[in-house]
Amino acid sequence: MAKNEPTMEEWKSLFHAAKMFKELAPWEWMEDADVFGIENPEDGEIGYCCILGTLGEVLGLLVYRGSEGLSVYEGLQSGEITVADEDLFAKQKCLAMTFDDRDMLAKKDLAVIKTLGIKFRGRQAWPSFRSHLPGFMPAHLTGAEARFLEFALRAAMGVAERFREDPDILTPPEEGLYLVASVAKEHGSQVWHERWHRPEPYEPSKVAVPIDEVRLARIKANSQKVEAAWEVDFFYAPFVIREGERPFYPYVAIYAVHKDHFVVNFCLAPHGEFEVMFLENLLELLEKTKVLPKSVMVNKAVAFDFFKPITAGLGISLKTVKSLKAVDDAKNALLSSMGV
C-alpha cells in the first residue's frame, strides 16, 4: 500500500458512511441547488456539498473544494459554464462519491471491497470514490481525502435530515452566503457549529512569464507583417498523458489562419507549465517563419492575458471574438488524427 493511500480502517469507515448515505437517500427531497459547506477539521478547507440524484441518473455527493471548486459549480448554475463546455471534464476540483454499477468500477475499487468483505448488489449500488483536480485525470483518494469525504458524508446526512424538516435552513440571509457546518472540541466533546459564510472570489493564479524584449524586437525587425489574421485557442485535450505521479490532460495551443483555415502550429504542455512552453513555442515559430500576422483573435481570457504583452511588443492587434471557426475545424481535424 502506498504511503499516502487510505488505510483499511479509513476505507472501512468511508464505505460505512457511504452505505448510510445510500440508505438515507437525501436526493429524494434535496436538489443539486441545495448547496452547503462542510469545514475540514484537519486543515480548515471548506468543501461545498452538492447532493446528486434528483433525476435518478447519478446518485451521490460532490464536495467542491474551496473557492476554486465552488467557482465551477456557480458557473454551471449561472449558465456561464454549460455541460457542453469542452473543458468541463478537466476543470473540476472536488471529491466525488457516486453509486455505480459493478462493471463501472476499477480493479482497485473491487480489490478494496473484496478485502473489506463488503457485499453490494444491483444497479447504482456500488460506491465509487474519486478525487478531481483541474487538469488531471480523476484519481483514487489519498488518506487525507478519504477522511475528509467520510466526514463530509456524515455531516451532509445531518444537514439533509434537518433540511427535510425545514428547507429554509439553507436560505441565506444575503445573496452569496452559504451555510457552513464545522466541529470543535469543547470540554472534551465534539460540538457542531454552523455559520453563514461568504466565499472569497476565485481568482486563477497567473504565472508572470518574463518577456525577452530584445528577442521580441529582433523578431519584429526580421519579420514581414502580412494581412492574415490568426485564430488561437487554448484548451484541454480529451486524452491523457501518463507521466509523473498522476496522469494529466495536456493543455493545447492551436493556431489557424482565420480566412483559409490553414493550421499554423500547435503545442501541448502540462497546464502548470503552459505559459513557459507556449511562449517558447510561439517565439520559435515566429523566428522560423519570419512572418507576423496583422492580428490575433482569441475567445478566452487566459489566451488574451497570455498574448497581450507579446502582441503589444510585436505591434500586432489582439482581438477578443465570440467564436473561432478556423480553430474549431483545426481542433476537430487534430483530435480526429489522434483517434480521439
C-alpha positions, 0 to 999 in steps of 0.5 A: 500500500502506498504511503499516502493511500487510505488505510483499511480502517479509513476505507472501512469507515468511508464505505460505512458512511457511504452505505448510510448515505445510500440508505438515507437517500437525501436526493429524494427531497434535496436538489443539486441547488441545495448547496452547503459547506462542510469545514475540514477539521484537519486543515480548515478547507471548506468543501461545498456539498452538492447532493446528486440524484434528483433525476435518478441518473447519478446518485451521490455527493460532490464536495467542491473544494474551496473557492476554486471548486465552488467557482465551477459549480456557480458557473454551471448554475449561472449558465456561464459554464454549460455541460457542453463546455469542452473543458468541463471534464478537466476543470473540476476540483472536488471529491466525488462519491457516486453509486455505480454499477459493478462493471463501472468500477476499477480493479482497485475499487473491487480489490478494496471491497473484496478485502473489506468483505463488503457485499453490494448488489444491483444497479447504482449500488456500488460506491465509487470514490474519486478525487478531481483536480483541474487538469488531471485525470480523476484519481483514487483518494489519498488518506487525507481525502478519504477522511475528509469525504467520510466526514463530509458524508456524515455531516451532509446526512445531518444537514439533509435530515434537518433540511427535510424538516425545514428547507429554509435552513439553507436560505441565506440571509444575503445573496452569496452566503452559504451555510457552513457546518464545522466541529470543535472540541469543547470540554472534551466533546465534539460540538457542531457549529454552523455559520453563514459564510461568504466565499472569497472570489476565485481568482486563477493564479497567473504565472508572470512569464518574463518577456525577452524584449530584445528577442521580441524586437529582433523578431519584429525587425526580421519579420514581414507583417502580412494581412492574415489574421490568426485564430488561437485557442487554448484548451484541454485535450480529451486524452491523457498523458501518463507521466509523473505521479498522476496522469494529466490532460495536456493543455493545447495551443492551436493556431489557424489562419482565420480566412483559409483555415490553414493550421499554423502550429500547435503545442501541448504542455502540462497546464502548470507549465503552459505559459513557459512552453507556449511562449517558447513555442510561439517565439520559435515559430515566429523566428522560423517563419519570419512572418507576423500576422496583422492580428490575433483573435482569441475567445478566452481570457487566459489566451488574451492575458497570455498574448497581450504583452507579446502582441503589444511588443510585436505591434500586432492587434489582439482581438477578443471574438465570440467564436473561432471557426478556423480553430474549431475545424483545426481542433476537430481535424487534430483530435480526429488524427489522434483517434480521439 
